[in-house]
Amino acid sequence: DDSEAAAEPNLARCNVPVLVIQGTADQGIFPSDTQALYAAAPGDRELHWIKGGTHYFLGQPDLQDLAYGLIAGWLGKRGLTNF
């Protein structure tokens, strides 16, 4: 409530790859917010929707595994797995 940060303008200034993963049943983030974040990201970016995924994919271990797989694959394509 007290932050003066605005995601889209700050994200637009980033010069690193951006991965956005969103569940279609998220009760806390609107799809339009997710689309706005993705649109604001310059350059190398990806957006993935996980059907039926809730906020944090709580109680959805199969969808958590899907999200983890997307993250691992995204990192791997960019050679970012050696940490």
Salt bridges, closest charged atoms under 4 A:
ASP26 OD2 - HIS55 ND1 2.81
ASP44 OD1 - ARG78 NH2 2.81
GLU46 OE1 - HIS48 NE2 2.81
GLU46 OE2 - LYS77 NZ 2.82
GLU46 OE2 - ARG78 NH2 3.27
